């Protein structure tokens, strides 16, 4: 499989290592100083670029009939625009706030726990996420996914980085050197506490998940999620 890496930072380099080990070729590397590029002979593009570049990168792939998966966060206010573009041009697109297979299982555990805990209003929910200091957005896309999944499966109606109001989920975003990613959901009451937590030890899980997703999507058409890749639900 010929892969284009749209974004060649730490994640791009980790994806390259995994892809080469799995017998693929990296035929294009696009970084922030790349002025122009074409997608000739590309089977799948993997976007881990900057939020300011993601929409342009993804749109270019769709318009040139190149399947594209994106793990870039911080651009989702234009997500519906990309979905419409993909539909009009019969493209192939998948966005994931986190490609780690373990995190996507964690997402499903989070949804189930939210449904179970919705009958016990004495518990208050908060989310804590920790990432490396180079991460530009806060909260993380993974934390937003966790919060939105709770909202969809409970009586909560919003999340906030500020002091939460009634029916709001407070998110605490920490940035600490050399932390790949930690996410913890806490249910707190005066009687006891319940927590679930995912800790990434390195970037390999994210990179492996991205390559597996690229392998899965290369011959498909449409808009997909990691639930499709993992055949969940």
Residue, then its C-alpha position, 0 to 999 in steps of 0.5 A: x500500500x502506498x501511503x501519504x503522510x499529511x503531517x510529519x511530526x512525532x505521530x507521522x514518524x511513528x506511523x511511518x515506522x509501523x507502516x514500513x514494518x507492515x510492508x507498506x511504502x511511504x511515498x509522500x511526506x507533507x510537513x508544515x513547510x511543504x508548499x504544494x503536493x500531488x496525490x498521484x499513486x497514493x492508496x491512502x492518505x493519513x492526516x496528522x497535520x495542524x488544525x489550520x491545515x487539516x480541512x485543506x488536506x482532507x478536502x484535497x484528498x476527497x477531490x482527488x479521489x484518495x481515501x483519507x483518514x484523519x487524527x488531527x483535532x481542533x478543526x471539527x467546527x468544519x466537520x459537516x463541511x467535510x462530510x458534505x464534500x465527501x458525499x458529493x464527490x463519493x469520497x472516502x473519509x474517516x475521522x477519529x479523535x484517537x486511533x488507539x484500539x484500546x482507547x476505542x474499546x475504552x469509549x464503549x466502556x465509557x458509554x456503558x458506564x454513563x448509561x448505568x450511572x444515569x440512574x444515580x444522580x448523586x454522582x457528579x462526573x468529571x474528566x481529567x486528561x493529561x498530554x505532552x506540552x506540545x499538544x496545541x488543543x485543550x481539551x483533547x479530542x479524545x476527552x471531547x469524545x468521552x464527554x459527548x458520549x456521556x452526554x448522549x447516554x445521560x442527562x448531562x447536556x454540556x462540557x466545560x473547562x470552567x467550573x461546571x454548572x448543573x448538568x455540565x461535565x467539568x474537564x481538567x486539561x493538564x499539559x506535562x512533558x513527555x506524557x503521550x496521553x491519559x484520560x480518566x472519568x470520575x464519578x464522585x459522591x459523598x459515599x464513594x467514587x468510581x473511576x475508569x482510566x486509559x493510559x497510553x505508554x507511548x505513541x505506538x498504539x496510536x500509530x498502529x491503529x492508524x495504519x490498521x485503519x488505513x489498511x481497512x479503508x483503502x478499498x471502501x467508499x463513504x464516511x466511517x468511524x472506528x466502530x466500523x473498523x473494529x466492528x463494534x455495535 
